[in-house]
Amino acid sequence: MLRIDPDKLKNLLGQSLLYQGIPCQVIDILVDELALVLRDSHDRKIIHADQYGDASFRAPQTFTVAVLNAHQSGFNPDLPELATLDLSHRHPTASVGEEGRG
């Protein structure tokens, strides 16, 4: 599993990303779910439903998108720009030969 650094992920707030070819802005980060909440930058309004499923109001379209792919082995292919960013969590590695001591 690819490990993501939550602090590096938070740096994406307010950034612009393409999601399935749609220019979007990162408006929230769900760290526990490793997901981004994106808003359509074109501010195209869609009809939102109320708690009863009835049409209620128009608001910009938002998307909640997983940062990782389905196998959690790499970044979500629908967000190609993530692959160009350094978001991985790095652990200090033990010196060679230390792992057998104890």
Secondary structure by P-SEA (a helix, b strand, c coil): ccccccccccccccbbbbcccbbbbbccccccccbbbbcccccbbbbbbccccccccccccccccccccccccccccccccccccccccccccccccccccc
